[in-house]
Amino acid sequence: MKNILKYIVIPVLGFTASCTYDFPVEDIQEPTSGEADFTKMVVIGDGIAAGVMDGALYTRGQGNSFAVHLSEQMKLVNGGNFNQPSINSVNGFYAMGPNNTILGRLILKTANGSTAPAPIGPGELPTAFAGNKADLNNFSVPNMTLGLALIPQTGGPNVPQNPAFNPYYARFASNPGVSSPIGDAAQALGTSGTFFSFWLGNSDVLGYAISGASNPAILTSDADFGQRFSLALGAMLQANPNAKGAVANIPNLNVLPYFNLVPWNALPLNAATASAVNQGFAAYNGGLAQLQAMGAITEAEKTLRTINFVAGQNGFLMSDESLTDLTQFGLPSIRQSKSTDKATLTLSQALGQPVGGNPQQIRGVSYPVEDSFVLTSAEQTAIQTKITTFNGVISTAVQTNAQRLVLVDINAFLSRVLQGGVNYGGAFLTASIVPPNGGFSVDGVHPNGRAHGFITNEFINAINAKWGANIPLINPNAIPGNDLPIQ
């Protein structure tokens, strides 16, 4: 049963060698700043605003973030220079590999007829920013929650006793271990800043979701989110009482390809293997029947928990802590996945593989897939409720400061992308990682460069409408999306 599933299969039909598009010629109008001043824009956010793509912060991704493109368009209406803490890394850092090798960003690779995300090869660990920190405009940090944005521990020290440490902030912090990301951003805004963008809150819920809802400790509570959002946004508003700002919200869970690429029935078995596995679960299934007869579980739960593999595609064996605890009877809380479950993208490399090198323990077959790889229906509902609540906090904060702030509804925008309603010049943007139209980078979570172009236009449209400006839109089709798969 080894190597039952090595890669997730992503359709590659229809790929073309060119990803260029025709786009409409628009009426040329005089660019104006309206009632806003874009002389110096300051940006604070998490990985999206920092330019993370393909699971890493690397040079091309950083240079194609919406923050960079927005600043370039603002230059057409008297905007100033925009300085980032340049990462200076071709491949960035995705993860540590075997023998402490450093793996770079994800790309699409095709092998044996299947296409899957995989590290490009060697990468580089982030190094200290060598430029002038006092000139920075972008203070966005990958994986930064609101709580981490407010505390100095995010910048150090780098010791086991400080789980808040983030090397991406430490590399450009004004005073590592003393300053905070919000403090640095507010300082920059207070020093001749005139406009800011604020996009924090994604990591307060998505980090929990991406880990399969397996670690409740990293999910921000409603009360903490409200308090921290108020403190962080308030610091920016107080830094310069004349500065205006654009605030973005959190996308819904169902938009992210990270949860949609591995199907619930991703486990292929032949008839002989399915029969052999079923024999191994005969005693377990028999125990369920006995406990149902005793009234310990319902008929519906017995049916849900019964293991039955067939020839063809199967739901994988998984843990489910919401099931009735039957450990006193020697039965684990396991079942096969169903259509309402969402597997994480990381399961594509783990499903069907031996656990700990043991050929008798095949993940998803004889060994249950761990909680960190799957979101159950109940977990999805809880996460979506959390996103809705957080977005309510964001919307209220913007409305409370309506003269100075505008909401950029990225949640609604990406929902339109999911429904197939977003295009530029007839070239659509899709909620996929498949080039050329896929709008998400290969990690399935962060937008790619082309999508950042569309996001730039969402910011521009909101700003123009709010303050009567005429910042020209960008052509997103001129920005690279995902590369074609390589062999």
N, C-alpha and C positions, 0 to 999 in steps of 0.2 A: 504493500500500500504506500510505499515511499514515493514522494513527488507526485501525489495525486493531482495537486494543483500548484503549479509553480508561479504562474503569472495570471493576472486578470487579463481577459481579452478585450481590447478596445477596438472598435471598428476602424479600419484604416482605408476603406474604399472611398474614393472620391478625393483623396489628397492630390494636390497639384504642386508643381515645383515653384509656382509663383503665388505670392499672397498679396498682390497689388490689386487695387480696386479703382474704379472710376467714382468720382464724387461730384456732387452738384456745384455748379458755379453760383455763388450767392451774390445778391446785390451788395455792392460795396458801400458801407455807410461810415461816416466819420467816427473813429473810436473815441469814446469819452469815458471819464471816470464817474460822471454823475455826482451824487452826493457823498460818495466814498473817496477815500484817499489810499492809494496803493503804493505809496512811496517806499514803505518797508513792511513786507508781510512776514509774520512769524507763524510757524506751523508747529503744532503739538499733536501727537497721535501715537498709535502703536505701529505694528509691522506694515500695515497698508500704507500709511503716510510716510514711513521710512523707506519704502520701496522694496520690501521683501517679496520675492517671487521665486517659484520653484523650490520652496523650502529653504531658501538662503537669502542673505543680504549680499548682493554682488553688484559689480559696477554697472552692467547694462540695466538691471532691474532698478537700481537706485536712480539712475539717470532718466528712467521712463516713468517715474511716479507722477501721480496727478499734481503733487505739490510743485514739481519742477515745471511741468507743462503749464500749470496755472500761473506760475510766476513769469514764465515767458510771455504769456498772453497779456499779463498785466503791464509788461514793459511797453506795450502798445498804447497804454493809457497812463504813461508817466510812472510806471512801477519801477522799482529799483532792482539792484542785484540780489540774487538769492544764493546764499552759501550753505552748503551741506557739509556734514562731517564725512567726507568721501571715504568709502571703504577700501578703494584701490585693490580690488580683488576680482579676478576674472570669473572664478567659480564659486567664491564664498565658502561658507561652512554649513553643511547639512547635518552631518553626524560623524561620530567616531566609528571607524570600521575595524576589521580584524587586525590584530597586532598593533593597535593604537594608530592605525592609518587615519588620515583626515580626509573625509569624503566631501566632495563639492556638491553643488546644486543638482536637483533632479532634472532629468531629460526623459523623453520617450524613447525606449529601446524596443526593438522587435527581435524576437528569437523564437524559433520553432513555430512560426505562424501566429504568435501572440505578441501583443504590444502592451508594455507596462511602464510606469514610472520607475526609474532607477538612477542612482547617482552617476554623474557624468564621469567620475574618476576622482583624482586627487583634488582637494580643495585647500583653502587657507583659513587658519584661525584669524579672528579679528585682531587687528593691532591698534595701538594708540593713534589717535588722530593727531597728525603733525602740523595742522594748520592753525590759524588764529581763532581760538575759541570765541573771542569777543565779537567776531564777525559773523557768527552762525545765525541762520534764520530757521533751520529745521531742527527741532529737538525731539523728534519722534523716535521711539525705541521699540524694537520687536518684542512681542510677548509682554508688553507693559499694561498692567491693570491700572485702574484709577488709584488704588491704594499704593502701588509701587511708584506711581508718578508723583506722589506727595511726600515720600520719605527719602532721607539721605542714604539710607542703607542700600538703596538701589545702585548706588555708585561705589559701594565698598563698605567694609573690607571684603576681599575675596577669601573667606574662610568658611569652613563647614558650619560654623555657628550662625552664619548670615545667609539664610536661604533666599533673601531678597536680592542678592547681588546679581546684576545684569551686566555682562561684559560690553554690551552694545551701548549702554549709557556710560559706563566707567571710562570708555575710550575717549569720550569728548566732554565729560562732566567738567564744569568750571572749577569745582573743588571736590574731587572724589571722596565720598564718605561724609561730606558736609553739605554740599549742595543737593538739590533735588531736581528732577526733570521739569516740574512745573515752575519751580523757583527760577531755573535758568531761562525758561521760555518767558516768564513774566518779566524778568530782568531785561531781556532783549526787547520786549514790547515796550517796556517803560523807557528804554533808551532810544528814542526817536521812532519807535514803531507806530504804524498807522492802521494796520489791518492784521487779522489773524484767522487761521483756520484751526478748528478744534475737533478732533475725531478720536475720542477715547471712549471705552466701554465695551468694545468688541471682545477684548481678552478677558473681561470679567465673566463672560459666559461661554465663549467659544472654546477656551482652553479646557474647560470642564467637559464640553460636548465632544471635542476631538478625542479625549481620553476615554470615550465610551461611558461617560457619567460614572466612572469608577472611583473618583476621589471627591466626595462632597466638600472636603475642606478647601478646595480651590475655587468653589463657586461663591461669588459675592452675594451676600444677603441683600434683600430689598432695602433695608434700612441703611446698611453700609453704602450701597450704591448711591442712594439719594444724598446722603451726607457728603460722600467723597466727590460726587459730581459737582455739588454745589460749591465745595471748597476749591476744586480745581478750576472750574469755569469762573468762579468769583475772583480767584487770583489773577486771571487774565483780564477780566473786566476792570479790576481795581488798579492794575499796573498802569493803564493809560485810560482815563475816563473819556477820552475822545475817540479811541480806536473802535472800529466796528469789526464784526467777525462772522464767519460762516461755520455752523456746527452741523456735523453729520451724525446719522444714527446707525443702528445695528441691523445687518441683514438677517432675514429669516433663515432658519436651519435648513429648510428643504431646498434652498437655492444652491447650496454648496455641493459640488461634485464629489467631495471627500466622502459624503454619505450616500452617494448614488451610483458609484462605479462598480462596487462589488455586489452582485445580486444576492438575494437571500438564499437562492438555490444554486450557489456557485460550486457545489461539490459534485464532480462527475465520478460515478462508480460503474463498474461492469457488474453483470449478474452474479458472477462467482464471488466477487468481493462483497457485494451487498448481502448475499446469503450468509457468508462467513461472519460478517459483522453482526447481523441480526441474531445469529446463534449465540454470540457473546452477550447479547442483551436480553436473552430469553428469561433468565432468572429475574432481571430487573423488571421487565414487563409483567411477569407473573406476580411479583411483589406488589406492583401497582394495582393489579386486579384484586388481590386479597385485601389491600387497604381500602379500596373503594367499596368492597362488600362489607367491610367493618364500619364504614361511614367516616373513615379518617380523611378521605378526599372525595370530591364529587365525581360523577361520571365524566363531566366536561374536563376536569383537571386530569383524570386518568387518560382520557383521549389525547389531551395536549402533551402529556409527558411520555406517552408510549413511543418507543423508538422503532422506526421501520424504514430501513433503507431499501431503495429499489434500483434497478438498472437505469442509468441515465442521470439527470441532474437531481440533486438532493439538497434539502435543507441540512445545514451542518449541525452537529452536536454542540450545544452551548450551555453555559451556566445561566441560571435565572434565579436570583435571590428573592424574587417576588413570589415564587412557588411556595406551597406549604412545606414547612421544614419537616422532613421525614428521616432525618439523620438518626433518630432514636431507633428507627427500624432498619437502619443500614442502607438507606436509599438516598443518593445525592439529589440536589435540586438542579436537574438537567432536563433538557428537551431539545428537539430539533428546531432550527430557525423557521420562521414563517414569513409571509409576504409583508407583514406589518413591521418587521424588524429592519433596522438599517445597520449594515456592517460598515466599519471604517475602512478607508483606503489601505491602511497598514495591514489589514487581514489578507490582502492579495498576496503578500509574500510569506505569510505564516500558515495559511490554510493548507491542510494536507501534508504538512511537514512534520518530521519526528520531533517530539518535545525532549530537549536535553539529549538528543542523539539516540533516544530509545526507539527502535523500530516498532515496538509494541504499542507505543503511545503516539498516535497520529492525530494532530490537532484537527478537530472537527469531525473525526470518525470514531476513534476509541478514546480520545481525550477531549473534554469539552473546551470549546473556544471561551477564553476568559472574558470577563465583563468589560475589560478595556477595549475590546474589539467590536462591541455591538451596543447599539441603542435599542432598547425595547420600545414598544409603543407608548408605554407609560412614561418612560424617560424622555422620549421625544416631546410628549405633551407638556411635561414639566419644564423642559428647556424652552420650548416655544412660549409658554406662559411667562417665563422669566424675561425673554427678549421683549415681549410685548410690554411688560411692566417697565423695564429699563427704558424703552423707547418713549413711554409715557413721561418718564422723568425728564428725558432730554427735550421732548416737545414742550413741556411745561416751562422748563428753564428758558427756552428760547422765547416763548410767548411772554414770559415775565419781563424780559429785556428786549421787547420787540423793536424798539427804536435803534438798538445797536446790533442786534443779531438776526440772522436768517437761518432757517433750517434747510439743510440739503438732505432730502429724503432718499437716501441710498437704499433703504429697505424697499420703498415702492419702486425705485428704478430697477433693482435686481429682480423684483417680482415680475416686472414687465419683460425683462430679459428671459426669465424662465418660461414665460408664456409666449415667447417668440415675437414680441412687439417692439423690439429695438433694432434699428438699422441706421446706417449712414450711407447715403448714395446707393441704396439698394443692397448693401453688404450687411448682413445681419450679425448680431452679437448673440451667442448662445451660452447657456449655463453649462458649459462643457469644457474639457481640456483638449478636445480634438481640434487640431488646426485645419483650416485657417480661421474658422469662425468662433471657435471656443474662446470664451472670455476669461476663463480661470487659468492660472498658471498650473504647472504640472503637479504641484502639491495639492490641488483640489480645493484650496481654501482662499489663497490670495489672488486677486485679479492679476492678469498679465498686462503687458505694456499696452496692447490695443484697448483693453477694457479701461485702463487708466485714462486713455484719451476720452472715452465716453464719460467717465466719471468727472474728468476735467470740465467737460461741457455741462454736466449737471450742476457743478459749482458755479460756472459762469452764468448759466441761465437763472439760477436762484439769486445771484448777486445783482445781475442786470435788472431783474424784475423788482428787486427790493429797493435799490437805490438809484434807479434810472440811469444806470451805466450802460455803456455799449462796448463791453470787452468782446473782441471777436472770438468766435468759436474756433476750436482746433479741428483738424481733419484726423480723426482717430485711425483711419485706414492707412495712414502713412507711418504708423507706429508698429513695430514688430510685435506679433503675438507669440504663440508657442512655435518652436522649431518643429520641422517634420521629424518623424521617428528615424533613428539610425539603426543599423544592423548591429 
